[in-house]
Amino acid sequence: MPSPLADPVTLPCGLVFRNRLSKAAMAEALGGKSHSANETLTSAYVPWAKGGWGSILTGNVHVDVNHLGSPDDPALHTEYNGDPALVAQWKQYADACQEHGVPTLVQVCHPGRQSFRGAGTRGLFGQSVAPSAVPVKLGDGLFERLLATLLWNKPREMTKADIERVVRQFVDTARLMADAGFSGIELHGAHGYLIVRGFVLINWFFFVDQFLNPKTNIRTDEYGGTPEKRAKFVLDIIAEIRKVVPPKFAIGIKLNSADHSSATFEETMTQIKLLAEAGIDFLEISGGSYEDPKMMGISEPKSERTAAREAFFLEFAKTVRSRYPELVLMLTGGFRSRTGAESAVRDNACDLVGIGRPAAVDPHFAALLLDESVPEEKAVLPLKKAPTPWILRWIPLKIVGAGAETLYYASQIGRIAKGLATFAPGM
Ligand SMILES: Cc1cc2nc3c(=O)[nH]c(=O)nc-3n(C[C@H](O)[C@H](O)[C@H](O)COP(=O)(O)O)c2cc1C
């Protein structure tokens, strides 16, 4: 029987992904001190462009250079007014990604309250901004509180003018990416990753999630108070982007599964309904938090049933599917084999399979899964837990496990960019 993974998927905007395997977004931290689409960042995508993927999602690109997730993230520096030199810089990146016809979407984000001190041009003491002035919490213990204070400033609640400015920054970034020739963008509304000078890594939630979530959005104006109002920020972004990009430019969003949002299940469903009505081209489902880094699959043993099916968030994807059958769904997290990916598609849990860490070890992993001459037992890349560097071992927090995973795979991406061989953990 031919693999369902080889089937093309047409998004509502008309963009076609030639198969169902998507290279998931992974922050490269290769933007350097210029925070640009430089040659090193571009080089990382040369092997992925030839890897058989149906689509590629880039790592996060920040909409405001003052507020970054890591000191080496690429970002938009000023208001975008069609500057030809800037378009040329991003175009060489887009061209490298799409040289072999693979539509590439840029993951666009703002870290909000979780822009760590020193990440971004606002300096060590420059305040971060957030829907509400709710500081990041790593836990209640003295150590956790101290660490959080060291890493993050207390955010300032955004004024309406701040919100409108950030919406414009998202729109500017999307317009630049469209002008540069990318095929679309993905808004990052799930967990994120902090890559501090290439060695400490922490995951956290991005701006879009900070607005959607009642724990971080306690506003009482038109941007908070109900699930609908908390969704206004992201809905405004989507509506404004649509006005300025070509009709075939895709707009997707990555969200946490309901068990990882402090919103209730029904509130999350309401927000997904609003996103579907806003005409998003796809919804990517992920999950996890710094308290429970499930997206890395390291927090708790998987049930036998889930292990057989690989994907971390399969059941949630199925629920979304049953509620909103028209929505194109991407499911990311845990896929390591053709069998696992095929079973998720055959079970109708998702249309698209997002693959992160295996793609950082084998940029051609999609081609391997699609190659019918490769037997089932060889179309697989089992990955052991990544080793925790000694310097992180003394930190008694779950985030360290997720950090070690991210650190390991970020270093593999660095090796891809340099044209070096990559290795699975423990090899
Ligand atoms: C090094 C690294 C960087 C990541 N950066 C991002 C990111 O920028 N944006 C994002 O949405 N997810 C990011 N992720 C999460 C992946 O997209 C994916 O959700 C997660 O790794 C689980 O999928 P997997 O089991 O296939 O790796 C990152 C993961 C890794 C390993």
The ligand as an SDF file (V2000), in Angstrom:
LIG
                    3D

 31 33  0  0  0  0  0  0  0  0999 V2000
   16.9960   22.7770   19.3340 C   0  0  0  0  0  0  0  0  0  0  0  0
   15.5090   22.9800   19.3520 C   0  0  0  0  0  0  0  0  0  0  0  0
   14.9820   24.2470   19.1110 C   0  0  0  0  0  0  0  0  0  0  0  0
   13.6010   24.4350   19.0800 C   0  0  0  0  0  0  0  0  0  0  0  0
   13.1170   25.6690   18.7650 N   0  0  0  0  0  0  0  0  0  0  0  0
   11.8010   25.8310   18.5650 C   0  0  0  0  0  0  0  0  0  0  0  0
   11.2980   27.0610   18.0560 C   0  0  0  0  0  0  0  0  0  0  0  0
   12.0410   28.0060   17.7590 O   0  0  0  0  0  0  0  0  0  0  0  0
    9.9600   27.1580   17.8860 N   0  0  0  0  0  0  0  0  0  0  0  0
    9.1100   26.1150   18.1600 C   0  0  0  0  0  0  0  0  0  0  0  0
    7.9060   26.2500   17.9620 O   0  0  0  0  0  0  0  0  0  0  0  0
    9.5580   24.9530   18.6250 N   0  0  0  0  0  0  0  0  0  0  0  0
   10.8770   24.7740   18.8060 C   0  0  0  0  0  0  0  0  0  0  0  0
   11.3490   23.5590   19.1960 N   0  0  0  0  0  0  0  0  0  0  0  0
   10.3730   22.4630   19.4460 C   0  0  0  0  0  0  0  0  0  0  0  0
   10.1550   21.5930   18.2180 C   0  0  0  0  0  0  0  0  0  0  0  0
    9.5590   22.3180   17.1670 O   0  0  0  0  0  0  0  0  0  0  0  0
    9.2600   20.4070   18.5800 C   0  0  0  0  0  0  0  0  0  0  0  0
    7.9980   20.9020   18.9960 O   0  0  0  0  0  0  0  0  0  0  0  0
    9.8480   19.5360   19.7010 C   0  0  0  0  0  0  0  0  0  0  0  0
   11.2310   19.3330   19.4980 O   0  0  0  0  0  0  0  0  0  0  0  0
    9.1510   18.1760   19.7540 C   0  0  0  0  0  0  0  0  0  0  0  0
    9.2510   17.5210   18.5160 O   0  0  0  0  0  0  0  0  0  0  0  0
   10.3120   16.3000   18.2640 P   0  0  0  0  0  0  0  0  0  0  0  0
    9.9770   15.2380   19.2690 O   0  0  0  0  0  0  0  0  0  0  0  0
   10.0890   15.8920   16.8480 O   0  0  0  0  0  0  0  0  0  0  0  0
   11.6710   16.8770   18.5090 O   0  0  0  0  0  0  0  0  0  0  0  0
   12.7230   23.3410   19.2970 C   0  0  0  0  0  0  0  0  0  0  0  0
   13.2660   22.0780   19.5640 C   0  0  0  0  0  0  0  0  0  0  0  0
   14.6250   21.8860   19.5880 C   0  0  0  0  0  0  0  0  0  0  0  0
   15.1740   20.4880   19.8260 C   0  0  0  0  0  0  0  0  0  0  0  0
  1  2  1  0
  2  3  1  0
  2 30  2  0
  3  4  2  0
  4  5  1  0
  4 28  1  0
  5  6  2  0
  6  7  1  0
  6 13  1  0
  7  8  2  0
  7  9  1  0
  9 10  1  0
 10 11  2  0
 10 12  1  0
 12 13  2  0
 13 14  1  0
 14 15  1  0
 14 28  1  0
 15 16  1  0
 16 17  1  0
 16 18  1  0
 18 19  1  0
 18 20  1  0
 20 21  1  0
 20 22  1  0
 22 23  1  0
 23 24  1  0
 24 25  2  0
 24 26  1  0
 24 27  1  0
 28 29  2  0
 29 30  1  0
 30 31  1  0
M  END
$$$$
